[in-house]
Amino acid sequence: MFAPDVRAARIFAVTLTHKTLLVRAKFLSMAHASSAGLDLRQKARPFLIRLGQLTRLTVHMAVLDQTGAVLIEKIEPPTIYDLATWKGKRMDVHCTGVGKGLLTFLPEDELALLLARHRFPRRNEFTIVSPRKLKEHLAKIRKNGYAVDDQEDELGSVE
């Protein structure tokens, strides 16, 4: 088990097909794992596989970078429906469950900086395009413990 590193990733988001579970990464320091030569995906993979088995849903793991959420792992269930996602795919943070999940526990100053430079492209009538509304939405996510993409990115898709 790793020692906590407050400057490392405080949270990573695991996206199921319908909800993004927010997993606090207090025990898993990206900086520590990197310095120890360990791969974050490799360490998390058994937990992601188990989560996929329990839910029978696609599981995503993503990290936040300066331009948005980047998927770093994807576990798919044995189904005929395949989500159009892949490792390395960049996802907007304002209209995806995984993106909003990553924003949820950012310190206020980091969130303000990110929102100040982030564009909020409208995908459809459900997309959150206001920083104020997004902050209100993030408060609900904190309370509920999960984030959803309720057709905000793509019509007909609930992530």
Number of C-alpha atoms within 10 A of each C-alpha: 7 12 11 17 16 11 9 15 19 20 22 25 29 28 30 26 20 18 21 28 23 23 15 13 17 15 12 22 22 20 17 16 17 11 10 10 9 13 13 17 14 10 12 13 16 11 11 22 18 13 17 20 16 9 13 16 19 26 26 26 24 27 19 21 11 9 14 21 27 23 23 16 22 23 20 19 15 12 9 6 9 10 12 6 14 14 13 13 13 19 20 19 24 32 25 26 32 35 28 27 32 28 27 24 19 15 10 11 9 12 14 14 10 18 19 10 10 16 15 17 14 14 15 12 11 15 21 20 17 14 16 11 12 21 18 11 16 21 14 14 22 14 8 11 15 23 29 23 24 19 19 23 24 16 13 9 13 17 22
